Amino acid sequence: MSVTKELKLVGNSYFFRTVTYHMVGKVVAQFGQVVELDDASWVADSGRFMQAIKEGQLNEVEPVGKAFVNLKSVTDFFPWNHPLPTEQK
């Protein structure tokens, strides 16, 4: 028996690592391979990765508001279970 589990992106926040940058934000829509993020931030320096993902600690972050990420450029992504950054750091 085959079991298929569908990943629900919309409505959840994620930390995305792409081939050239990192973003964190709440997915509000998906258009094919592109996701729209609200309360998005570009993460210039995530610091220690375990602390970033488990505790929400980021060293350098630039809130940008709305952003779009092409999922074809994503190498991996992680649930973001913390408040989204609202101030430049």
N, C-alpha and C positions, 0 to 999 in steps of 0.2 A: 504494500500500500504506500502510495506517495502522499506526503503531507506538504502543502504549500502554505507558507506564511507570508502575508503581504506586509511590507514595511509602510507604516503610516508616517509620512514626513510632515504633512500639513497640520498645523496646530501645535507642533513641538519645536523646542529650541535645540540647536546643534552647534558644535564646534567643527567647522569644516577645514580640512587641510587639502589644498590643491597643489598642483605641481609648482606654483610660484608664490602662493600667499596663504594666509589663514584668515578665516572669517568666523564670527559667532553671531547668531541671530535666531529669531523665531520665523519658521517657515509659514507663510500665510497663503501661498499658492504654488502650484506646480504647472508648468507649461511644457509638456514633453520632457526634455532633458534639462530644463532651466527651472530653478526654484527662486521665488521671490521672498526676500527676508525683510522683516520689520525689526526695528530696534537693533539694526546690524552694526557691527564694529569690525574694522580691520585690526587684526592682532599682529603688531610688528614684532613683539617678543612675548612668547607664551611663558617664559621662565621654565622652571622644572615642570615637565609635562604631567607627572602624576598629580602635583599640586594644582595645576591648571584644571585638569579634568575632574578630580575628586573634590577639590575645595573651591574652585572658581577663582583662584589667584592668577592674575595675569600681570606681567611686568610692564608692558607697554601696549596701549590700546588706543585706537582712534574711533570714537563713535561716528558713524556716517548716516544713520537713519535707515533709509530704504536701500537695499542692494539686491542684485541678482547674481546667482552662481550657476554656471554651467556644470551640471553633474558629470559631464565627460572629462572635466579637468580635475575632479575630486579624486584624491588617492585614498582617503579614508575620512570618516567622520564619527563623532561621538555625541551621545546625548549630553546636553548642557542643562544640568539640574540646579542652576544657580541664577540669581538675578542677572539680567543682561547689563553690561557696562553702560553707564549713562554719562560718564565724565572722561575726558582725555587724561591719559596717564602715561 
